[in-house]
């Protein structure tokens, strides 16, 4: 049986690492998002929301909105 799980990660990104973050923006390029974009994971992985840790409360609010929207329209993976 396949189940969907929601995992929250906090990652550190070296914005001067040209391999991991060539554009210097850790919100669009980091080790996790790069793996998702390159289809490295065996099963589908979807980014729900990415933000800085200092924006924690806004991040929670936006994540909740995105998940509820995806559930409403049946587009959550």
KASULJO-V618754 format. One record per residue. N is the residue number from 1. RES is the residue in one small letter. OMEGA is omega in radians with two decimals (none if undefined). Layout:
N/RES/OMEGA ; N/RES/OMEGA
This chain:
1/x/3.12 ; 2/x/3.11 ; 3/x/3.04 ; 4/x/3.11 ; 5/x/3.10 ; 6/x/-3.11 ; 7/x/3.09 ; 8/x/-3.13 ; 9/x/2.98 ; 10/x/-3.08 ; 11/x/3.03 ; 12/x/-3.11 ; 13/x/3.04 ; 14/x/-3.07 ; 15/x/3.09 ; 16/x/3.11 ; 17/x/-3.08 ; 18/x/3.13 ; 19/x/-3.08 ; 20/x/-3.06 ; 21/x/-3.09 ; 22/x/-3.12 ; 23/x/3.11 ; 24/x/-3.13 ; 25/x/-3.09 ; 26/x/3.11 ; 27/x/-3.13 ; 28/x/3.12 ; 29/x/3.06 ; 30/x/-3.02 ; 31/x/-3.13 ; 32/x/-3.13 ; 33/x/3.11 ; 34/x/3.11 ; 35/x/3.10 ; 36/x/-3.12 ; 37/x/-3.10 ; 38/x/3.13 ; 39/x/-3.13 ; 40/x/-3.08 ; 41/x/-3.09 ; 42/x/-3.13 ; 43/x/-3.11 ; 44/x/3.07 ; 45/x/-3.08 ; 46/x/3.04 ; 47/x/3.11 ; 48/x/-3.13 ; 49/x/3.11 ; 50/x/3.13 ; 51/x/3.05 ; 52/x/-3.12 ; 53/x/3.12 ; 54/x/3.11 ; 55/x/-3.00 ; 56/x/-3.09 ; 57/x/3.11 ; 58/x/3.10 ; 59/x/3.12 ; 60/x/-3.13 ; 61/x/-3.14 ; 62/x/3.11 ; 63/x/3.11 ; 64/x/3.13 ; 65/x/-3.11 ; 66/x/-3.13 ; 67/x/3.13 ; 68/x/3.11 ; 69/x/-3.14 ; 70/x/3.09 ; 71/x/-3.13 ; 72/x/-3.09 ; 73/x/3.08 ; 74/x/-3.10 ; 75/x/3.12 ; 76/x/-3.08 ; 77/x/none
